[in-house]
């Protein structure tokens, strides 16, 4: 039986496993069942691909989308693996050929849809051959409580009975607690070992903004921060998709529309273009995405919010699969959530005691609760990553330093008086109007509607001069998100008071929030995501010669991919090309050290790469060789320059010497200051030990413990904390681990 580590190196070109991959693979190779919860881009596919090659027989991978199967097979073919897929798009002769290979035992991996698996003829063939394992990808589709329930997945429960003794795996990137339990119950995996690596995607920067001229905001964001980069923009309706794609194209952005209303052949053509070309923006409904395995998607934008935190996590997770910096932007308005509530629960269920929708079916109540959680995420004053991961039951003890809230850590203020004025205005105007009209009343605007309804004579007219129009809108959004205001049952966009509102009005409950900056001020704060991407590559390029070699290798990759009619990443990922630049190889053995350089790719592309390198050395000189990127860096947080507020904390830390002193001077929470300093530790500009404040001997012991546990495949800081008998705080552990990762990055700068 082949060794998994040998397969990892010879086929996939990697020297070491990431996180718990090796533990998962060893468990399945030994014949165990597994439920794997791992974020998109975390190396989930390897967890079944390597066991498929290590165990005798053929592995059957059940996947929901043809596009996903095709892309996986195409990538495996490029690695020299024996893989195929069966789907409705194959010609009869092609399908017969795949079945012939299956019967002959010349396939390591066969991809098929659940519908194909349930056909009697297919199960009969499977019963005649030796099976290595079953892998059920996108397993959340089996759960009726999940965000993407597919009834055909329920039929996969027969695998346990029909094929006893064959290892089974269920894999998903997105599942809350109830969904996980549902997966185990419905697929008869109650006894399976559960591997949960967490749901964090540290390289994705989360940004959420209220809608304010959303098209213009999106265009500015793309052209200023993601020029020439691939991205996905989600909209709820087909018409919105078509209109936005047409508008972006007219503005000079290469954009395509994608939705279920297009003919299948046209959908396939557009998806193929997106996969193969660089710099395309796909404007799509949720019909697009699950089958997308494109690693260099640099951004995902939602111009309409999705229906749940699960959908948001999965859709934003399509950015940055290569581990490089990426960004997720969501623009929202209260009306969006009101419209989604009407879609989930039309006016056929009545109102329950807790507001509209209270009398709906259990499934609708769950869907409404999921939508409410997303609305709360949009209006949170806390670190967005903490809220997102907390929803999935994962604790992030300190703010991430990589979201819009952490970038602008304005402390919440007591806004109870503002809330009381806002709620009083709802009451005085009869609970029959939306936020825009209510703000006009508070600001004393004599608009046609205000005068017509006599609201220039109510007691709340003109009492809101202490806040701007933008801030009053934010107050109403926050009150709606916390449940103090509810949309009217008729769906007219009016706001009505709840019991929570009366608690605030009568002074029984306080109300705190961050008062947002005006749109003009927010727009002036330039995001650093594009700079972060540049630093990710260019921090490793020593000089102009390295930059020229990088450009030449990327050009060669594009030419090679076009000739082979495959996406560029199927030839090589960016990280592999960057390793080639760093290694400066002169012979095949040196070239083989590049990450992702498996045996098949070395044989296929090695001579061409060595020829390019020889020509570059002749023109520019060779320069010193350096070590390739460490595997650990693939899952490390992105390296980007911290913002101005973090720089202020750093300057004060160097002056005052402690986190507590800086927090007191700036009037911030210690955790906020800690996140500022941690950003500089990650950037390689600040000593982790200086921030940790431990004696060197103790710090060294902690670092050795972290290193040993990581090498053993342990993830998270829980095992480290336990190994140290709980004697070291989590924030100190996080800081020292960030220092270890920063030390592995070449050119990380001097630390002080």
Buried (B, 14 or more C-beta within 10 A) or exposed (E): EEEBBEBBBBBBBBEBBBBBBBBBBBBBBEEBBBBBBBBBBBBBBBBBBBBBBBBEBBBBBBBBBBBBBBBBBBBBBBBBBBBBBBBEBBEEEBBEEBBEBBEEEEBBBBBBBBBBBEEEEBBEBBEEBEBBBBBBBBBBBBBBBBBBBBEBBBEBBEBBEEBEEBBBBBBBBBBBEEBBBBBBEBBBBEEBBEBBBBBBBBBBBBBBBBBBEBBEBBBEBBEEBBEEBBBBBBBBEBEBBBBBBEBBBEBEBBBBBBBEBBEEEEBBEBBBEBBBBBEBBBBBBBBBBBBBBBBBBBBBBBBBBBBBBBBBBBBBBBBBBBBBBBBBBBBBBBBBBBBBBBEBBEEEBEBEEEBBBBBBEEEBBBBBEBBBBBBBBBBBBBBBBBBBBBBBEBEBEBBBBBBBBBBBBEEEEEBBEBBBBBBBBBBBBEBEBBBBBBBBBBBBBEBEEBEEBEBBEBEBBBBBEEBBBBBBBBBBBBBBBBBBBBBBBEBEBBBBBBEBBBBBBEEEBEBEBBBBBEBEEBBEEEBBBBBBBEBBBBBBBBEEBBBBBBEBBBEBBBEBBBEEEBBBBBBBBBBBBBBBBBBBBBEBEBBBBBBBBBBBBBEBBBEEBBEBBEEBBEEBEEBEEBEBBBBBBBBBBBBBBBBEBBBBBBEBBEEBEBBEBBBBBBEBBBBBBBBBBBBBBBBBBBBBBBBBEBEEEBBEBBBEBBEEBBEEBBBBBEBBBEBBEEEBEBBBBBBBBBBBBBEBBBEBEEBE
